[in-house]
């Protein structure tokens, strides 16, 4: 007969079971830090894109040909 070691005896050992809990905690912290850094990077990219869009919009507001092309005025109304 084999001695029963509990519920883990039937399942193979996982990496989580084999790792030192301290190392596991460090890996979890590193994972959270990477997620936070990625969120900050995406927010920064979004802000830069928004800033570039506003700058382009402001430049186009100063461009007479752009304003003329996008004008809603109809010359027939002002005859």
C-alpha positions as CSV (number, residue, x, y, z in Angstrom):
1,X,0.0,0.0,0.0
2,X,1.0,3.5,-0.7
3,X,0.8,6.1,2.0
4,X,-1.7,8.8,1.2
5,X,-0.2,12.2,1.3
6,X,-3.4,14.2,1.0
7,X,-5.1,15.7,-2.1
8,X,-1.9,16.9,-3.7
9,X,-0.6,13.3,-3.9
10,X,-2.7,12.6,-7.0
11,X,-1.8,15.8,-8.9
12,X,1.6,16.5,-10.2
13,X,3.5,19.3,-8.5
14,X,3.0,22.7,-10.1
15,X,5.6,25.5,-10.4
16,X,3.7,27.4,-7.7
17,X,4.1,24.4,-5.3
18,X,7.8,24.2,-6.1
19,X,8.7,27.9,-5.7
20,X,9.7,29.5,-2.5
21,X,6.8,31.7,-1.3
22,X,9.1,34.7,-1.1
23,X,10.1,34.3,-4.8
24,X,6.4,33.9,-5.7
25,X,5.5,37.1,-3.9
26,X,8.4,39.0,-5.7
27,X,7.1,37.7,-9.0
28,X,3.6,38.8,-8.2
29,X,4.8,42.3,-7.2
30,X,6.8,42.5,-10.4
31,X,3.8,41.5,-12.4
32,X,1.7,44.2,-10.8
33,X,4.4,46.8,-11.4
34,X,4.6,45.8,-15.1
35,X,0.8,46.2,-15.4
36,X,1.0,49.6,-13.7
37,X,3.8,50.7,-16.0
38,X,1.9,49.6,-19.1
39,X,-1.2,51.5,-18.0
40,X,0.9,54.6,-17.4
41,X,2.5,54.2,-20.8
42,X,-0.8,53.8,-22.6
43,X,-2.2,56.9,-20.8
44,X,0.8,58.9,-21.8
45,X,0.5,57.8,-25.5
46,X,-3.2,58.7,-25.4
47,X,-2.4,62.2,-24.0
48,X,0.3,62.7,-26.7
49,X,-2.1,61.7,-29.4
50,X,-4.8,64.1,-28.0
51,X,-2.2,66.9,-27.9
52,X,-1.1,66.2,-31.5
53,X,-4.7,66.2,-32.6
54,X,-5.4,69.5,-30.9
55,X,-2.3,71.0,-32.4
56,X,-3.3,69.9,-35.9
57,X,-6.8,71.2,-35.3
58,X,-5.4,74.6,-34.2
59,X,-3.1,74.7,-37.3
60,X,-6.0,74.0,-39.6
61,X,-8.1,76.7,-38.0
62,X,-5.4,79.1,-39.2
63,X,-5.3,77.6,-42.7
64,X,-7.6,79.7,-45.0
65,X,-8.0,77.1,-47.7
66,X,-9.0,74.5,-45.1
67,X,-11.6,76.9,-43.7
68,X,-13.0,77.7,-47.1
69,X,-13.2,74.0,-48.1
70,X,-15.1,73.1,-44.9
71,X,-17.3,76.1,-44.8
72,X,-21.0,75.4,-44.4
73,X,-21.9,78.7,-46.2
74,X,-23.9,78.4,-49.4
75,X,-23.3,81.3,-51.8
76,X,-26.9,80.9,-53.1
77,X,-28.3,82.1,-49.8
78,X,-26.4,85.4,-50.1
79,X,-27.3,86.5,-53.6
